[in-house]
Amino acid sequence: MMRFTGLAFVVLVGGLAGSVARAEQSLQDLLAIQLRAQGYACDKPLKAERNDKLSKPDNEAWTLTCSNATYRVSRVPDLAAKVEEIKPESQEKK
């Protein structure tokens, strides 16, 4: 009986950790889908980070890093996202 309880615990904890990873991956994918729908190129979403300084109630700000570009995305419910491409520092100085 003790083995079964230990196995159930491992399955439960492993399942929770997997669902957190899937939720994070889903956020990247959802932001990328929204950008593509608005005409921006995001070949492969790599990471999404919430920008707490720019976020406000009902207006979340995210930095989405794709394989081909990085974007600052502001999302307001029921509206199109405000998208700004972030240029690499080496290109900004030219």
C-alpha positions as CSV (number, residue, x, y, z in Angstrom):
1,M,0.0,0.0,0.0
2,M,2.9,2.4,0.8
3,R,4.3,1.9,-2.7
4,F,1.0,2.7,-4.3
5,T,0.7,5.9,-2.3
6,G,4.2,7.0,-3.2
7,L,3.6,6.3,-6.9
8,A,0.3,8.2,-6.8
9,F,2.1,11.2,-5.2
10,V,4.8,11.1,-7.9
11,V,2.2,10.9,-10.7
12,L,0.2,13.8,-9.1
13,V,3.3,16.1,-8.7
14,G,4.6,15.2,-12.1
15,G,1.2,16.0,-13.7
16,L,1.1,19.4,-12.0
17,A,4.6,20.3,-13.1
18,G,3.7,19.3,-16.7
19,S,0.5,21.3,-16.7
20,V,2.5,24.4,-15.6
21,A,4.9,23.9,-18.4
22,R,2.1,23.5,-20.9
23,A,0.3,26.7,-19.7
24,E,3.5,28.7,-20.1
25,Q,4.0,27.3,-23.6
26,S,0.4,28.0,-24.4
27,L,0.9,31.7,-23.5
28,Q,3.8,32.0,-25.9
29,D,1.8,30.4,-28.6
30,L,-1.3,32.5,-28.0
31,L,0.7,35.8,-28.1
32,A,2.4,34.6,-31.3
33,I,-1.0,33.7,-32.9
34,Q,-2.3,37.2,-32.0
35,L,0.7,38.9,-33.5
36,R,0.4,36.8,-36.7
37,A,-3.3,37.6,-37.0
38,Q,-2.3,41.3,-36.9
39,G,0.3,40.9,-39.6
40,Y,3.5,40.5,-37.6
41,A,6.0,37.7,-38.3
42,C,6.8,35.4,-35.4
43,D,8.2,32.2,-36.8
44,K,8.8,30.3,-33.6
45,P,7.9,31.8,-30.2
46,L,10.8,31.2,-27.7
47,K,9.7,33.0,-24.5
48,A,7.1,35.4,-23.1
49,E,7.9,37.6,-20.1
50,R,5.3,39.8,-18.4
51,N,6.5,43.4,-18.0
52,D,5.3,44.4,-14.6
53,K,6.4,48.1,-15.0
54,L,4.3,48.6,-18.1
55,S,1.3,46.4,-17.1
56,K,-1.8,48.0,-15.6
57,P,-5.2,46.6,-14.6
58,D,-6.9,45.3,-17.8
59,N,-3.8,46.1,-19.8
60,E,-1.1,43.5,-19.6
61,A,2.3,44.2,-21.2
62,W,4.5,41.3,-22.5
63,T,7.8,40.9,-24.2
64,L,7.6,38.1,-26.7
65,T,10.8,36.7,-28.1
66,C,10.5,34.9,-31.4
67,S,13.2,33.2,-33.4
68,N,13.2,36.1,-35.9
69,A,12.2,39.2,-33.8
70,T,11.3,40.5,-30.4
71,Y,8.1,42.4,-29.7
72,R,6.6,44.4,-26.9
73,V,2.9,43.5,-26.7
74,S,0.2,45.4,-24.8
75,R,-3.1,43.5,-24.5
76,V,-6.4,45.0,-23.6
77,P,-9.5,42.7,-23.4
78,D,-11.6,42.7,-26.6
79,L,-9.2,44.9,-28.5
80,A,-6.3,44.4,-30.9
81,A,-3.0,44.2,-29.2
82,K,-0.6,47.2,-29.4
83,V,2.6,45.8,-30.9
84,E,6.0,47.3,-31.0
85,E,9.0,45.6,-32.5
86,I,12.1,45.8,-30.3
87,K,15.2,46.2,-32.4
88,P,18.5,44.7,-31.3
89,E,20.9,47.3,-29.8
90,S,23.4,46.9,-32.6
91,Q,20.7,48.0,-35.2
92,E,19.5,50.9,-33.1
93,K,22.9,52.6,-33.1
94,K,23.1,52.7,-37.0
